[in-house]
Amino acid sequence: ISCEEILHSQFSAYLPAFEGRDVLFSPLPTPALFTLIAFGALTFLWVLSRPKPVLPPVDLNKQSVGIEGGARRAALLTDNNLLSYYFEDTKTLYEAFQRGLHASGNGNCLGYRKPNQPYQWLTYKQVLDRAQHLGSGLLQKGCKPSPDQFIGIFAQNRPEWIISEYACYTYSMVAVPLYDTLGPDAILYIVNKADIGIVICDKPDKAQILLENCEQGKTPCLKTIILMDLFDKELKDRGAKVGVEILALQEAEPPNPEDLCIVCFTSGTTGNPKGAMLTHENVVANSSLGYVTIMKMTLLWTVIYSCGAKVGFFQGDIKLLTDDMKTLKPTIFPVVPRLLNRIYDRIQSGANTPVKKFLLNFATTMKMIEVKQGVIRNDSLLDKLVFKKVQETMGGRVRIMVTGAAPISPSVLKFLRSALGCQVFEAYGQTECSAGCTFSMPGDWTTGHVGPPLACNIIKLDDVEEMNYFSSNNEGEVCIKGPNVFKGYLKDPEKTAEAIDKDGWLHTGDNGTLKIIDRKKNIFKLAQGEYIAPEKIENVYIRSVAVAQVFVHGESLRSCLIGIVVPDAETLPEFAAKLGVKGSYEDICKNPAVKKAILEDLVRLGKAAGLKSFEQVKDLYIHTELFSVENGLLTPTLKAKRAELVKVFQKQIEALYSSII
């Protein structure tokens, strides 16, 4: 019997009423009816199984709340009492690790690997035992279990770094990180400034750097060097000649929250590094983010360990980083905008045919629709067809990425939120506020801002009259107050007074509204009276496919800007080939046609980003060597040393201005 006959028999009594009238719908044929039922069933199943959106914890139109005095606090808080710690039993870094030990059930803690080998893991108990053993050894060498005792750690990130750090925290001592990227002069300055008697090193060559200073009588305070790696008798004898004992890494009282835990010497773009003194409360308060457990360095590790998670270290060779990530398969990945820009550029350059370009744009558009609805996933059909390869380069399991240290292009951020299939957050902060003070909200996928205040601090804007920034216009210098603000600079009350005012506000030196505009000290005025924020312009220009690095310069007696550009050695040949120019990297850089094309591309990007005419560079100098920490043009955090760049390129700058005139 057919569906039509069934329908006719059921509704035959009503049919006379419709005789002689037009009916709206004719009876459906059986195949169409089954198709409709199947479609309805599939729709029902999709509704049941569709990904759940990430819901924001607060109203995104009211992420911060104004309080007395013009400051603002996080809307996450129910009152004006700032959050000092998230867990009642975790008020110091020592307690954070103890909590992680119990939360993980003595699970894996620190991971490391050798070339072409799987990751090997140390458990929480193994790490704690080694830290206590090392701490006991430090006490035996005359160290005091006190926040006045400073221990230097001169090593690459590796498990022994964490063990050394927690050896200090276990016995209330203070860790002072040393990095070779700071340069030998800065290391010498820090050792003497902090009066460091013991330094823990990873490799013998770093011990030799320290011994050279001892041999020249420059570091009389240094008495002991402890090495993580094996060393020979010759090194031990060399140390003995200058009264420095060389030891291998060896297998009390817990600290208080207000005790000093670490002194981080900021690299700075000018002058000697400043030692920011951070207490256990500073770091633990800032790890109480409330809605996402991630930050950088010690803050990141504190949060991770207190939750009983595990941290893997790379082999130490940046060329093997991708292989390490594929092996480790991390779920949380802090990253600088520079690396995200590289990922974006590689994906875009891979779409080198009209069909690939269309597929990429289509996939990005469709994924962005999901992102705006709060749906974050990496298992859709588009992910498998288009984005799987780039996701697998990071291990394929990344759930959270955090970017900070510099602004990121809104277009890049939107694209990567679609392509990577994970939550990408923006953050802002500095060493003096224990790394962070603002963080973007889950569920807020807009760009161009760095989020509301964290639950551990309040923020206000101070007028900067000479730059026409007024808090009444929601512009000014960013100031921070809360338990995450540092104690001051080590043995430098003058610099401390400049940073923290009498009311306890940390003056960051950053100008901003809901987004950071630029460093206060980097902004300058042109001859016609217009203020210039060079980093904002550089972050636009760096989007040029042919550019690896760019430095924008201007002067108060000049009416225009000029730039120093280092082309990208990988993309420049293809860029030049479109102009009919071929040759070596150096030859291409010398070609006037290439320089002209790069300048035109920068101006094009500037117009697209809304830069005003006076914010565009008028001429360029093409330089072939990358700015780096080694050549003194970048800080260890990869920020431009602007004063040093001006000094190095003074002749080229003068020549550019002469040619413009």
N, C-alpha and C positions, 0 to 999 in steps of 0.2 A: 504494500500500500504506500502511496506517495505522500509527501508532506502536504501537497496541495489538497489531496482528498481528505486528509485529517483536518486541515484548516476549514475545508468546506463543510464537513460534517459538524464541526464544533460551532461554526458561526452561521449556519444556513438559516437559522431563525431570524437573524438580523438582516439577511441579504435583501429581502423585499424593500426595506427602508431605503436602500441605496440604488434600487432599480431606476434607471433613467437619469442617474447622476454621475458626474465624473468622480472617479476614485483617485485619491492622492497617490497611493502606493499600490503597485501591482504585486501579486504574491511572488516571493523570492523563490528561485529554483533551488533544488537541494544542494548543489555544490556551493552556491553563494551563502546559503544558510550555515553550512558546516564551516565555511571560511570565516564567517562572522563570529561563530562560536569559538573557533580556534584563536582568532584575533583577540577576542575578549578574555580568553583564558591566559594568553601570553601577556596581555596588558596587566591582568591581575597578578600574575607571577612576577612581572617586572616591578610592580608597585611594592610587592612584599620583599623583593631581593635587592632593590636599588640601594646604592650607597647612601648612608646617612650623612647629611651635611654637618659641617663643623659649626656649632652654634656659638656666637660670641657670648662671653660671660657677663657683659654689660651692654647697655644701649650704645651703639657705635657713634651716635650723634652726641653722646655725653660721656666720653671716656675719662675725663678728669673733672674735678669739682673745685670751684674757687673757694678759698678760705680767707680768713682775716689777714690783711697785710698784702693782698694782691697775689699771693702764691697759689699754686694748684696742687691737689693731691689726686691719687688714683681713685677712680670711681669704684674700684673693687673693695675699698675699705668702707666699713659701715659708719665710722666716725673719724675724727682727726688724729687718732692714735696710730702712729706709724708702726709697721711690722718690723720687729727686730730679729725674729727667728720664726721659722715655719714649724719645726718640731720642738716640742717642749724639752726633749732630752738632747737637743743638738744646738748648743750655744757656742761651741768652739770647733775648730777643724779636727781636733783630736776626738771629740765626741761624735762628729760627723762620720769619721771612719769607723768608730766603734759601733755606731748604729748600722752602718752598711754591713759590717761583719755579721750581725744578728739578722738583719733583713734578708741577706742573701743565703743564710744558712751555711756560711763559710764557702760561698761560691767563688767562681773565678773573678779575679780583680784586675791584674795587669798582664797584658799580652805582648809578646815579642816574637820575632821570627828571623830565621837565617835565610839566605838566598835559596829560592826554590823549595822551601820547606813550609809546612803548615805552622800556624800560630801555636806557641807554647804559652801556658798560663800559670801564673802564681795565684794562689788562693788568698783571700783576705787574711787568714790566719798566718800564712807564710810571710806576707808583706808586713804584717804587724810584728811578728817575731823578729824579722830582720831589722825593722826600724828600731825596736827596743834594744836589740843587740848593738846596733851602730850607736844609738844614743848612749848606751852604757859605756861604749868605747870612747865617746867624746868626753864624757864625765871623767873617765880615767885619765884623759890627757889634760885635765885641768879646767875643762869648761864648767861653767856654773849653770845649774838648772834655773835660769832666770831670763826674763825678757831683755835684760841688758847684755846678754851674750849673743853675738852675731856670728853666724856660720856661713861662709861663702859656698855657693854651688856653681861650679864652672863646668857645665856639661850640656850636651844635646838632650832633647826630650827622650827619655828612656825609662824603664822601670826603676833603675837605681836612683834616678832623679827624685821620683816620688818617695822612695824609701828614705833617701837622705832628708827630704823635706819633712816627712812625718817623724823621723828620728828627732828633728828639732822640736816639733810640736809636742811630742811625747814627754819631753823634759823641759817644756816652756822656753826653749831657745828660739832665736829668730833667724829665719832663712833669708839670705841675701843673694838673689840670682845674679850670676855674671854670664855675659854672652860675648863670644869673640867678635860678633858683629858690632859691638859697641866700640871696638878699636882698643889698641894697647894703652893709649893715654887715658881713656875713660876707665878701663879696668884698674889701672894704677891709682887713679883718683878715688874710685869706690873703695878699694881695699884700705886705703889710708883714712878716708872719710868715716867709714864705719868701724875702723880699728879692728879689722878682721884678722884673727890669729890662726884660724883653721879654714882651709879651702878644700872642698871635695871636688875632684876632677874626674872626667871620664877617660881621657887619653893622656899618655905621657907628654905629647907635644904641648898640651896646655899647661902641664906642670913646668915644662921648660920655659914657657913665657913668664910664669910667675917667678921662677928661679933667676931669670935674667934680671928682673927688677931687684931681687934680693942681692944679687952679686954686685949691683951698682949702688947698693945702699938706699934704694928708694922706698922699700917697704919693710921697715924695721919691726913692724907689728906681726908679720907673718912668721909663724913658728912650725906649722904642721901642714902637710899636703897629703890627702888621702885619695888614692887612685882606685877607680872602678875596674879598669882594665889592667892586664899584666904589665909589669915594667921590669927593666933589667937592673943589675947591681950598679951599673955606671950612673944611672939617674939617682939612686939612693946615695951614692958617694958624693955626687955633685951637690946634693942638698945638705949633706953633713958638713961640707966645707963652709957653708954660710949659716950654719945653725938651724937648718930647716929639716925636720924629720919627715921622711917619705914612707907612707904606710899603705898597705892594701886595705880595701874596704872590709870592715869587720861585720861577723855575725857576733821616788821620783814622783815626779809629781806632775799631774796634768795641769794645763794652764787655766787661767780665768778669762772670761769673755773680753774684759777691757785690756788684757795684756797684748803686747806687740807680738805679731806672728810672722810678718814678712816685711822686708824693706825692698820695694821695687824702684830701682833707679830708672827714671824716665829718660829716654834717649834724647829728646829735645832736638830742635832744629838749630839752636844756637847755644853757645856756652857749655859749661860742664853739666853732666847729668845731675838731676835732683832726686834725692832718695825719699820717695813717698812712704811714710810709715803707716802700715795698715794693721789694725787689731783683728783678733778673732771675730769680734762682733761686727766689724766693718764687712768682712768677707761673708760671714754667715747670714747677716742681714740681707746682703745683696743676692745671696743664693735663694732667698725666700721670694721667688718671683711670683708664686701664687698660681700661675696658670701655665707656665712652661719652664721646665728644668734644664736650662742651658745658659751658659755664658762662656767666658774664655779663661784659659789658663787655670789658676788656682780656684777661681770661682766655679768654673765648669767641673773641675775634679771634685770639689767639695760637694756639689749637688749630686753628681753621679755616684760618688762613694756613699753618701748618706742614704741613697736609695738602694744600695747593694748592687749597682750595675758594674760593668767591666769596661776597661779602657785599653785599646790596642795602640801600640806605637809603630811607626814606620821604621824601615831598616836604617834610616839615616841618609839615604841617597834619594834626592828629589826626583831623579829619573825613574826610580822604581816605585814612586808613590802610587801610580795607577794600579800596578800589580799588587801592591799591599792592600789597596782598597778593595780590589776584586776578591782577595783572599779573606780579608777581615769581614767584609760585608757590614759596614757600620750602619747604625740606625739614626745617629745624631751627628751632624757634620757642621761645625762652625767654619765660615769661609769669608775671605775678604772680597770686596767687589771686583778687584782686578781679576781674580780667578773666574768669577761668574761672567765677566765680560769676555774672557777667553773661551769659555764654554759656549756662550752665545755666538761668538764669531765663528767658531768651528762648525756649529750646527748650520748657520746661515751659509757659510762657504760650501758646505756639503750639498746644499740644494742648488746645484749648478746647471740644471736643465729646467725648461719651462714646466715640465710635468712634475718634477720633484719640488719646485718652488710652489706650484699650486697645491700639491698634497700637504706640504709643510704649513702653508698659510691656512688651508682648510682645517687641518688637524688642530692647529693652534687656536683658531677661532672657536671650534667646537669645544675644546678643552677649557677655554677661557669662560665660556658660558657656564660650564659646570663649576668652575672655580668661583665665579660670582654668586652661584647658588650655595656655596659652602661645601661643595663636593670635591674632596681631594682623594685621588686614587691613581694607581699606576697599572691597573689590570684591564683597562678598557681595550676595545679592538684597535682604537687609534694608537694607544700606547704600544701595543704589540707590533703594529705595522710601521709606525713612524718613530717613536721615541725610545724603543726598547734598548737600542745600542748605547745611547748616551746615558741612560739610567744604569746600564750594566757597568759602565766605566767607573761608577761610584759604588759598585757592589750590588746594586739592585734592591737594597732594603732601606735606603735612607727615608726616614719619616719626617725629620725636622732639620732644617737648615737655618742658620742665623748669620746674617751679614751685618757688618759694622766697620768701624775704623775710617770709612770714607763714604760719601754719598754714592748711591747707585742709580743709574738711569732708570726712570719709570718704565720705559719700553722694554728694557732688558729684564727688569723684575717681573713684569706682567708675563713676558714670554716664558721665563724659567718656571714660574708658578704653574704654567700650563704643561710645559715639557717634562719637568722632572717628577711630577706626580707626588710631591711632598709639600708640607707646609714650609714656606720661606718667610722668615721674620726679619724685620729691620730693628736694629738696636742702636743706642747712642750712649756714650759715656767716656770716661777716661780713668787713668790709673788712680787719680786722687779721689774718686768716688767708688773705688773697688771695682772698676771696669764698667759698670753700667748704671744708668739712672732712668732710662726710658726703654720701652719695649713695645712693639706693635702687638695688637690683640689677635688672638685666634678668631677667625671669622671676619676679620677686617682685611679685605684684599685690595683696598685702595693703595695708591702709591704717593710718593712725594712728601712723606712725613716719617718720623721715627717713633711714633707711638706715644701713649700717655706716660706719666710718671710711674715708676715702680711703687709697690706698696711700702717700701722701706724709706722713701724720701719724698719731699715736696720740692717743687720747682717754681721759681719766679723769674721775671725778666727785669733787668735793671736798665735804666736809660743810658744810652751812649750818645750824648748830645753832639759831640764833634762829628759823628757820622749820621746824624739825623735819625737815630733809632730811639723810639720812645715807647715805653711799656703801654701807654694809653692806646697806641696803635697795634698792640700785640707784637712789638718788635723790641729787641734789646739784647743785652748780654745774658746768657743763661746762667742762673745761680741755683745751687743745690744745697739742701739741708736735710740731714737725717743720720741715722746710725751707720750708714755706709760711707759717710764722709771721713777721710783719713785724719790722722792725728796731727800731721804736719810733715815738713821736710826735715830729714835727719840733720841735726846740728846746723840748721839754717833758719833761725827765727825771722830774719828779714823777709825771705821768700815765703815763709809760712804766713806772715802777716799780709803779704800781697795777695795770697790765694784765699785765705779765710778771714772774713771781717769779724768785728767784735761781737756780732750777733750770731756767729756760727755758720754764715752762708759761704759756701765754696763758689768763688768766681771762676768760671771755666775758661773765660777768654773766647768763648764761642758766641757769635751773634745768631739769633734765630727767632722764628715765630713758632709754628707747629713743625717746622723743619729747620735744620741747621743750614745757615747761609754760608758761613765761612769763619775762619779764625779771625778774631778781632784784630790781632797784630798783623795779619796778612793783608787786610784791606787797605788800599791806598787811594789817593785822589789824583786825578789827572789835572793838567794845567787849566782846563775849562771848568773844573770844580766837580766833575762827576766821580762818584766813588766806584771802585772796581773790586769785585770779589773774585780773585784769580782762580781759586779752586773750582768755583762753579763753572767757569768757562772751560777749564781743563777737563772737567768731567763730561762736558759736551763734546769737545774736540777728540777725546780719546776714542770716541765711537768710530772715527775714520778707519776704514779697513787697512789703510797703509801705515797707520801710526801705532807705534809701540809705547812711546812716552812723549809728553808735551809739557813744556814749561812756559807759562804766559807771564810777561813782564811789562811793567809800566812805571813811569816816574812822574813826580809832581810837576816837573818843568817840561814835560812832553804832553802832547795832545792825543796820542794814540798808543796802542799796544803793539808789541812784537812778540814773536814766539820762537822757542828753540824746540825742534822736533827731532826725535830719534825714530826713523822708520822701522817697521816690522820686517825683519829679515826674511820671514816665511812668506808674507803676503805681498811684499814690495815687487818682486819679479813679475808676478801676474798683473799687478796694478800698472807697472811700467809697460808691459807687453801690449796692453790696450792702447798705449800712446805710441807704439812702434819703437819703444826703447828696450834694448837688451844689453846684457853685460854682467859684470860682477856686481855685488852689492854696493861696493865703494863707488864704482863707475856710475851706477844708476843714481846714487845719492848726489853725485856731482852734476847731474844733468839738469839744466834750467827748466826744461819742459816738465820734468817730474816734480820739481819744487813748485812750479806754477800750478800743476794739477792738484798737489796736496793742499796748497793754500786755498784753491777754489773749493775743494771738498770740505775743508774746515769751515769756510764761510757759509757753504750750503747747509752744513749741520747746525751752525750757529743760528741761521735764519729759521730753520725748522724748529729749533728749541726756543725761539722767541728772544734771542739775544739782541740787544739794541746795537745800533751801528758803532757806538763808541766802545762796546764790549767785544768787538771783532778785531782780531789781529790784522795789521796792515802789511806785514812782511815776516818772513821766516828765515831762520838759519837751520840747515840740515846737518845734524851731527850723527856720526856713525857708531859711536860707542854708547851702550845703555848706561843710564844713571844707575848707580848701585851703591850698596853699603860699603863695598870694598874701595871704590874710588872716592868715597866721602861725600857723595851727592844725595844719598838717601839715608834716612834714619833706620835703625833696626826694624821699625814698624813700617818701613817702605814709604815714608812720607818725604816729600822733597825738602831738602835743606836749601831754602830759598836764598838766604844770604850767601851761602857757598856757591850756588849756581850762578848768582850775579857776579861773584868774584871770578869764577872760572871762565865765564863767557863775556867778560867785560868788553873785550875788543870787538867781538862779534855784535854785541848789543849796540855799541857806539857806531859800528859800520852800518848796521841796519837803519838806525835813526838818521844817519847822514844821507843814506840813499833815498829815504822817504822825503827828506827836506829838499 
